[in-house]
Amino acid sequence: MRLVVPVLLSFFVMSFVDLVGIGKDRVAGDLGLSDFILGLIPFAAFMWFFFLSVPVGILQARVGKKVMLNAGMAITGIGLFIPYFFYNFATVIAGFALLGVGNTIVQVSANPLLVDVVPGRRASSFLSFSQFIKAIGSMIAAPLAALFASRFGDWKVLFLVYGIISFLSVLWLSTVKVEETAVTGEKASMASAFRLLGNSYILMMVVSIFLVVGIDVGFNYFSGKFLTTRFGIEEVTAQSGRSVYFFGRMLGTFMGALLLTRLASTKGLLYSAILSIISILLILIVPSKAAAWALVFIIGLGVANIFPLVFSLTVQRYPERSNEISGLMMMAISGGALIPPLMGLVSDAMGVVPGMAVLLLCSAYLLIVAWIIIRKKIVTI
């Protein structure tokens, strides 16, 4: 546990990218900007996953996961300090851009480093627990912003607090020595990383990451408008759907950490995909507001463990290519930048229900992937 705890703390730092939601809402109130301009906030944060993930994965194969993880958390801290000390829209964009750069590095490095410090057969369980840690940071951001606004008259104190936590995490991880899994075989390069996409299993799993992150960010971003338009829920109340969703995710990752010590990862992926597709389908058709709130929670519960399960099922099958695989999968987090605009386009053209139904198609793919893995016995863990 001496090694595991400081690595797990990096997943709390990882949650800071979810400040795009509360940041968008608060900046809108402070600066009175249009929805299109505000949409640059999540874009500035998530675009870096597409451009930097694979290069970061290759670089960390040379310098080590721990070094890269500390660099990512330090950049995250700097990104958080900028809009606290210098607050205007330009510095908000710059801060969230650095937050995205740092978070990209953290996500590429933290997941495989955690696999290195825990026993192999418990990797899925610990990766799910790491998402529980991440969900805590995501869930408490909005209440903390409200608390700081009422206590200090400035919601941006949240940036300061999270920035300090980022740098304290760097200091703690620097004090421990981690034996990282040695890279064997072909030397990592951009060509070798993208060549892995020629492996149908790896490609299938990378697309799974793209879509599950799309579901996560898409629901986080779209749920307020959906609940208001579909069920007539008051706008401010509907925005709290974000916290209900993150609470479901938090509880789901905690339950997953316990269940996956006994349940095969392949079955965990199948059950998660089934729960996700059923809950998303139901929220599209139920008439009840109470049922809608329950389903927001259940969607978070269903989605919670899919990311760590897909990651562990891939890395454990090809451990010698973990850096390149991690880079490819983190690149797929760019689904969080692309799925929400697609939902918006469909919503503008056809209405909010078809817009939300984009997530139904994403979850259907995940169910097919889980079925293929079990049916063809690609992996047995």
N, C-alpha and C positions, 0 to 999 in steps of 0.2 A: 504493500500500500504506500510505502515511502516514495515509490516511483509513480504510482498510478494517480495519486491525488493531485500533484501539480499539473499533470497532463490533463486530467479531468477539468481542472480550473480553466484551462484554455478553451474548453467548450462553452463555459460561461462567457468568456470574451467573444467567442464565435457568435453568440446570440446578439451582439451589439449591432449587427447588420440589420436586424429586424426593427431598428429605430427608424427605418424608412417610413413605416406606417405612422407612428406617433409624430415623427418629424414633419411629414406631409401635412397632417392635421394642424399641428401647432404653427408651422410656418404660414399656412394658409390664413390662420387667424391673425398672425402678427403682421404679415406683409400684404395680404389681400391680392394674391396672385391667381391667375386662371388655372383651371385643372390641367391644361396642356403644359404650362410652364412648370407646375408642381410635379408633373409626371417625369420631369428631368431628375428628380431626387432619386427614385428607385433605379432609373436608368444609369445614373452616374455611379451608383453603388454596384449594380449587378453586371454591368457590361464588362468589367475586368475579369470576371470568371471565364469569359470566352477567350480573351486575348492572352491572359497571363497563366492560366492553370497549367497547361502543358509545359511551357518554359520553366515554371517554378518546380514542377515535378522532376524535370531533368536536372535543374540546378541542385535540388536537394539530394539527388543521387550522388552528387559530387561533394557537397559540403555537409550533408547530414540533415536529418529531419528536425532535430532539436534546435540547431542553429537557425534554420528557416522559420520554425515556429516562433522563436523569440523575436526574430526580425518582423514577422507578421504582426505580433501583438504590440510591438513598439510602434509600428506604422499606424496601427489601429488607434493607439493612444494619442498620437499626434493629430490624427484626423478628427478625433473627438474634441481636442483642446481648441482647434482653430475656430469653430463656430461659437464656442463659449466665450472666448476672449475678443473675437472680431465678428460681430453678428450682422450680416446682410445676406442677400440671396447668393451673391457670388461666393462668399466664404462658406455658406451652407453647402453649395455644390462642391466646392473644393474639399471641404471636410468629409462629405459623404463619398467623394471620389477616393480620397485616401483611406477612408473606412472600408471601401470596397476592395482596394488594393491589399490592405492589411488582412481583410477577412478572406480574400482569395488564398493568400499564403497560409493563413491559419488553417483553413479547411483542407488544403492540399497536404499539410504537414501533420496536423493533429490526429487525423483518423489512422494513418498507417503507424504513427508513433505509438498510439494507444494499443494497436495490435501487437507491437513489439514488447510492451511492458506487461501484458496479461497472458495467461496460459492460452494456447491456441484454441482449445475447444470452448473457451469462455469468451472468445472475441465478440461473437454476436451479442451476448448478454451485456458485456461492458460497452459495446458501441451503442446499444439501445439505452443503457444508463447514461451514457454521455449525452445523448439527445434529450434525456430528462433534465440534465443540468442546463443544456442549452435552452430548453423550453421554459425553465424558471426565469432565466434572464429576459426572454421574450415577453413572458406574461407580466412581469412586475414593472416593465418599462413605463407603461401608461399610468398606472397608479403612482409610481414614483414621480413622474413628471407633474401630476396633479398635486402631490404632496409638496414638492419643492416650490410649485407656483403659489400655493396657499401659505406656506411657511416663510419662504424667502422672497416671494414676489417674482420669481424667475424660474420657469420650467427648465431652462438650459443648464441649471446646476446638475441635471442628470448627465450631461456631457462631461462635466468636470469629474463627477464621481466615477463614471464608467472609464474615463481616461486614466484616473489614478489606479483603478483596479487592473487595467491593462498593464501598466508599468510594474505594479507589484507582482503580477503573474510572471512577467519576464524575470524579475529578480529571484523568485522562488524556483522556477524551472532551471535557472542558471546554477543553482546550488546542488543539483542532483546529477549523478552520472548515469546515463542510459546506454545500455548495450543494444545498438540498433542492428537489425537483420542485415547481413552483408548482401550486397547486390552481386549476383553471379551471372555468367553468360554474357550476352551481348551488352556492350556499353550503351547506356541510355542516350538517346538523341531525339531531336524532333521527328526524324524519319522513323526511328524505331517505335516511338510512341504512337504516331498515326498509323503505322503499319499494323499495330495491334487491332485497329478497327477492321482489319481484314478477317479477324477471328470472329465468327458469327456470334459466339457466346458473349464475348466482351462487347461487341457492338450492341447486342440486344440489351445488355445491362447498362451501358452508357445511355442509351435512349430511355431506359427506365428511370434513370436519375433525372434526365432532362424533364420528363413528364411529371414525376412525383414532386420535384421542386416547383414546376409550373402549377401543380395543384395547390401546393402550400402557399406560394406567393399570390397566385390568382385568387384563391379564396380569401386570404388575408386582405387583399386590395379591393375585392369586389363585393364582399359579404355585406358591407353597410348599405350600399345602394340596392343590392338584391333584397335584403330584408325590408327596407323601406318601400320599395316599389311593389314587391310581390305580396307582402303581408300588411302594408300600411303602418309599420312600426315607426315611431317618431325617430328622426334622423340621429339625434345624439344617442338615444338608447340603442339604435341599430348599430352604431359604431362600436358599442361594447361587445358586439358579436366577435370581434377580434380577440378579446380577452377570454371569452367562453371557448373559442376554438383553441387557443393556446393552452387553456386549462385541460382540455381534452387531450391535446398532444402531450402535455406534461404527465398526466396520469397514465396515458398509453405507453409512454417510454418507460415509466417506472414499472408498470405491470410487465412490459416486455422484458425488462432486465431480469425480472424474477422468473417468468415463464420460459424464457429461452435458455435457462440453465437445464431445463428438462425437455423442452419441445424442440424438435429439429428445426433448423433455420428455414428449410424449404417449406415446411408446413406453416411456419410463422408467416412467411411471405404470402402463401396462399390465403390464409385466414384474414390477414390484413387487407389484401386486395378485395376479397369478397365483402368484407365489412365496408370498405370505402365505396365500392360501386353501388351497394344497396343503399347506403345512407345518402349518397349524392343523388341517386335516382329518387328517393323518397322526398327529399327537400324540394325537388322540382314539382312534385304533384300533390303534396299534402296541403290541406286548406287551413290547418290549425297553427296559430302563432306559437302556442305552447310546444307543439310537436316540432316546429321549426327550430326553436331554441334548443330542444333536446338533440335534434339532428346536427346542429352546428357543433355541439359537443362531441357527438359520435363520429362525425367526419374527422375531427382532430384525433380522436381515439384510433380510427382506422388508419390514417395516414402516418401516424407517429413513428412506427418502426420500419417502414418500407425503405427509407434511405439507408439506415445502418445494415439492414438485412441484405439489400442489394450489394452494398459495398463489401461486406464481409464474405458473402458468397462468391464474389469475384476475386478478391485479393487472396482468400484462402485457397482458391483453385490455382492461382498463378502467383504465389508469394514472391518469386524471384523478379517479377515485373511490377511490384507494388508501387514504386514511385511513378512509373509511366501510367499505370492504371489509375492511380489517385489523381494525377494531372488531368487525364481524360474525363474522369467522373466529375471533378470539380469544374472543368470546362462546361460540362453539361448543366451545371447550376445556372447557366445563362438562360435556361428555361424559365427562370424567374423573371427575366427581362422581356421574354417574347410571348409567353402564354397570356399574361394579363392584357397586352394590347390586342391580341387576337380575340380575347373575350369581349373587349370593348368594341371592336369592329363588328362582331356578330351581334352584340347587344344593340348597337346603333342601327343596324340594318333590320333586325328581327325581333328585338325585345330582350329583357333581362333574363328570362327563362332559357331561351336558346343560348344566350351568352354564358350562363352558368353551366349549360349542358356540354360546353367544351370540356369541362372537367370530367364529365361522365365518359367521354371518349378516351381521355387520358387514363382513367382508372380501368377501363375495359382492356387497354393494352397491358397494364400491369397484371391483370388477372390472367391474360393469355400467357404472359411470360412465366408466371408462377406455375401454371398448368403444364407448360412445355418442360420446365426444369424437372418437375416431379414425374411426368409421364415418360420422359426419355432418360430419367435417372442421371442427369448431367452431373449433379452433385448430390451427396447423401447426408451432408451435415445438417 
